[in-house]
């Protein structure tokens, strides 16, 4: 039996979440709300005030885009093993069945951008035609609301008290700028046998994702008066040299991929430059341009592997250019470091989740790869916890004006999560 979902409470939770403007770096208020909500749903709750400086020193530090003074993590617990003061260590059951499963989501959001580009207030959680609008509604407060609704459903049927194992709900900050929150949770003991992150996937199951690193190129030139521009060397022209090299590198790296789960994406490993700045005077040849961009991490690569590829591409382009040969472009890795991750499509996690989804909704989810980075890779690569992505919403509207999530998908996701937890942890 699938536990019933309280749709009215689910919508109320999602509206509350969206109305808290939890922009990356300022998540304290939303994490306090989350801790109270998990307690209300019947979970024991640990509120972890992780030290940003200690996480910065961790060998697995995933980078950051925003400064922060706090890194609050909230972990709710139910089932066997929840009596201690903290999450503690994890050890699997000898019979091979899951001892601990994790439902996880992030509560930070990107800025709303220009309000004039929205047709609704980004923080009002307005509902139109069965969709809830607002910054973070899709990415990924809809998924977090689904987790809460699933837990409430399990509590309403008494299943939380009958779990033959442990359920952790891991809610984190700082995913949008790298994943420091999930790393902090893992270091606090939030690992397990199976994990689901409810990022938007249209209720399909993402078993593999690429990654990305953010970079800064400092491109030199030689200044000259505009009337004698032919005696100068424009840094903008030299940026074009590097841009062409990056485009060719992008084409090679994508053409080399043979895994069908990634080739189905068309371009699983995009490279782009998003910010360009330079120049001090309109009639002076630019002697310096700074460009910030994003470089894809291939499936199977670490962020360090991708950085080596990027540096090699730029170095080769510089060596082939008469000016840049003696005045090479400086390359810095400046922000988030999203590595890649994969769980086999025939692993018990996607197989069991697909079965729970089909029995609950009547639709069998597709098994997909994704071209973007996610906290999944931290659970898999750092926490040794098999993890997939399964959540409501279309990632194409994430980070956009009029971001929204279909409420039917949020409710369906909650029902599937509750059914899956029951299938894994009820004897």
N, C-alpha and C positions, 0 to 999 in steps of 0.2 A: 504494500500500500504506500502511495506517495503522500507524505504529510501535506496537509492543506497550507496554502500560502495566504497570509493575511495581506491582501492587495492594498487595502486602505492604509495600513501601517507602513507597508513598503513605500508607497508614494509619499507619505508624510516624512519618512526617514530620508528619502532622496531629496525632497524639497529642502529639508533642514540642511543637508550636506551641501547642496549647491549654493544655498544662501550664505554659507561661510566662505569668504574669499581667500581660500588657502593657497595663495601663490607660493611657489617653491621658495623656501627660505623663511616662510612665515606660517608654519603649520600648527603652532601650539594650540590655537582655539579649536581647530577641527579634530585634533587628536584627543583633546579633553572631551569633546562631544562623543567621539568614538568609544572612549573608555567607559563613559556613562552608559552608552547604548548597549555595549556588550554585557555590562553588569546587569542591566535591566532585562537582557535576553537570557540571563541565567548562567553566564560564564564567570569563572574566576578570572580576574584580570591582573596582569602585570603591566605597570606603566614604567617604561625604561627611559631614563634620561641619559642617552648615550652621549659621550664626550666627542664633539666634532674633531678635536685635535687628535684624540686617540684613534679614531677611525681614519683620519688623514694619514696617520703613520702606519696603518695596516698594509701589509704587502699586497693585498687584494683591493686596495682603495680604487674605486671606480671613477675617480675624477669628480669635478663639480663645475657648475655654471654660475651659481649664485653664492654670495657670502652668507654665512649663517652663524648664529651664536648658540643654537639649540638643535638637537636631533632627537625629538620625542618619538618613541616606538611604543605601540600598544599591542599586547598579546593576550587574547582570551583563550581559556582552556576549559575543556569538559571531558568527562570520561575518566577512565583509570589513570592514575598517576598525576592527578591535579591537586593533590593536597599540599604540596610543598610551597615555599614562598616564592619560588622562581620557576622558570621553564625547565631548568635542569638538563641533564644529558639524555640522549636518546639511544635506545638499544632495541633492535628489531626482535620480533617474536621468533622463537625457534621453529614454529610450524610454518614459517614463511608468510603468514598472513600479516597485513599491516598492523603495526603497533601504534603508529601515530600518523595521522593525515593532516594536511595543512590546507587551509583556504586563505588566500592572501590578496591584498590589494594596496595600492598607494592612494593617499588622500591629498597630495599636492597637485596643483594645476598650473598651467602656463598662464601668463597675463592675458586679459581679455582683448587687448589691442584697442583700436579706435572704436569707440562706442557708435560712431556714425555708420559703421559697416554692419551693425546688428539691427535686426528689426524688432528685437525684444531687449529688455534689460538683462545683461549677462549674468546678473546675480539674483534675479527674481524667481527663477524656477517656474516659469510660465508653462502651462500645458496647452498644447494645440493639437488637435487631430490625433490624439493618442500618443503624442510625443512630448517629453519634458525637455525644455530648452534651458541652456545656461552653460557657462564655462565649467568644464569638468563633468557635465552630465554624462557624456560618452566616455571620456578618458579621465578617471574611470570610476566616478562616484556611482554610476548605475550598477557597475559590478560589485562595489562595496555594499550598496543597498541590497543587492541580491544575496550576498553572503549573510547579512543581518537577517533578512527574511527567511533564509534557509535555517539558520540557527533557531529563530523564533518558532518555526514550524516543528523542528525536532523537539524543542522544549514543550510545545503544546501537546504533543503526543506522548510525552514522557520518555522519548528516545534518548535524550541527552544523558539521562541517568542510567541508561542500560547499555551504553557503548562498551564494547569489548575491545578497548584500546583508547586512544586519546585523540581528540580533535583540537587542533590549534587554529585560531583565527589570528592572522598576523597582519596588522595594519601599520603602514609605514609612511614616512615623508620622503622627499628627496629622490623619487624615481625619475622625475623629468630631467634632472641634471646629473644622472649617472647611476644612482642606486645606493647611496650611502645608508639610507634607512634600512634596506633589506640586508646589507652587509652587517649593520649593527645588530639586527634581529638574529642573524645567523650566529654572530659572535656571542650573543646572549643565550644560545642554545636552541633557536627555532629551526631545527632540522627534523626530518622525518622520513617515512617510507615513500610517501606520495604527496604531491602538492599540486594545487590548481591556482593559477592567478587569473582573476576575472577581468583582464583587459578586454577591450572590445574585439570580438572575433566573429560577430554575426551568429553566435552559437555554433560555429564550427570549431574544430580542435586544432590548435597550432602546436605541432610537435617539434618544429625546428625554426630557428630565427637567425637571421644575419645580425650584424652589429654595426657600429659606427664609432668613429673617433672625430673629435673636432680639432681643427688645426688652424694655425695662423702662418701666413707667408709674408715675410718682409722682403720686398723686391726692390733692388737698388736701381738707380739711373744716374744720369749726370746732368746737373742743372745748366741752363743757358737762357739768355734773353730770348723772348719770343721772336724778335727780328732776326735772330741767328739760331733758330731752333735746330737747324741741320748740324750745328756744332755740339748740341747736347744729345743725350740719350734718354728718351722718355721711359720712366719706370712702368708706365701704363703699357707701352709696347712690349716690354719684357714680361709683364704679367700675362699678356696674350700668348707669349711663347710657352709659359708654364701652363696656361689654361689648355692650350692645344695638346700638350704632353699629357695632362691629366685626362682629357677626353679620350685620347688614344689608349691610355692605361685602363680607363673604365671599360672601354670596348673589349680589350684583351681579357680582363679579369672576368667579365660576364660571359664572354664566349667560351672561356675555359671551364665553366661550370657544367657538369654532366648529370648532377643529381636531379631527377624529375621533379622532386618536391620544391626545388628552387628554380629550375628553368621555367616552370609553369608561371613564375612571377614576371617573366619578360626581362626585367632588369633588377635582379635581386641585390646588386651591390652598387648603388648609385654614388657618384661623386658630384659635389656642387660647391660653388662659392656663393655665399649669401651676403657678405658684407665686404665692401671695398672702400677704402678711404685713402686720401693722399692729396698733396698739393697745398701750397700756402699763398700763391699769387697767380692770378689768371694769365699773366703774360710771362710766366717762368716755366720752363720745361721741368716736368716732375722728376725729382731725384729720389723719390721714395714713395712706394705704394704698399699699403698693408691690406691683405685680403684674408678673411676668415671663412672657413668652409667645413664641409663634412665629407669624410672618406669612409666608404663601406668596408666592413669586416666580413670576409667570406666565411661560409659555413666551415667549421673545423679550425678556423683561425682564432688566435687570441688577439687582443687589442695590440699587444707588442708586435705580433707578426704583421698586422696591418700597418702599423707605424713604420716598420722596416720597408714594406712595399712602397709606401708613400715617399719616404726619404730617398729610396733608390730611384723612383720615377723623377723626382725633382732634380736629383744629382745628375742623372743621365741627360736631362734637358739642359741643365746648366753647362755641362761639359761640351755639348754640341753647339753652344752659342758663343760667339767671339767675345762679347762683353761679359756675359754671366760666367764664363769660364774663369775669369779672374776676379769677379765680383759675385759670388754665388748667393742664391736666395737662402735666407734663413728660414728654417722650418721649426715651429714649436707646436707641441700638443697642449692645448690650452684648457680643455673642458672635460666633458664626459667621455668615458672610455667604456663603450658597450662591446663586449666580446660576443661571440656566437654560442649557440647551444643546440643540442638535439637530444630527443628521446626516440628510440625506435618505434615505428608505427605499430609494431605488434607487441609492444610492452603492455603489461597488464593495466597501466594507467589509462592510456588512450582507448584501449579495448573496453575496459570496464566503464569508462565515462561515456563512450559512444553507446554502449548498451543501455546505460541509465537514461541517456537523452532520448534514445529511440522509444524506450518503454514509456517514458513520461510524456513526450511531445508527439510521438508518431513519426518523427523525422530523424533519420540517421545522419549525424554530422559528417561533413567532409573532413579529411585529414590534410592539413595544409602546412606550408612553410610561410614565413613572413620576412619582409625585407628590412625590418626595423629591429632595433635593440630593445631588450626588456629585462626586468629583474629575474625572469626565468633563468637566465644564464648564471646568476649568482647562486640560486638554489642548486642548479645542476653542477656547476663547476667548482663552487666554493663550499656549498653545504652538503654535497654528495646526496642530494635529494632529487629523484626524478620529478620533473615538473612539466606541465603543459599550460597553455593559455586557452581559456574558454570563458567567454563573457558576452554580454549584450552590447549591441551597437555596431556601427560601421566606422572603422578607423579613418575612413576618408573624411569624416566630418570632425574628427578630433582636431583640436588646436585652431579650428576655423570659426568665423563669425556664424552665429546661429547654430552653434554646436547643440546637438540633441541626441536623445536616446529613446527608442520605442518602449513604452511601458509594458507592452505585452512581452517583449523580449526579456525585460528585467524580471518579470514574474516567472516566465518560463525558465530562465536561468536559475532562479531561486529554487524552483521545484526540482530541477535536475540535480542541483547541488545537494539538496536534502536527500533525494533518492540515492545519489552516489554515496554519500556518507553512510547511510543506512546499509547499503550493499557491502561496504568495506568493513564497517565496524560493529554491525549487529550480528551476533552469533546466530 
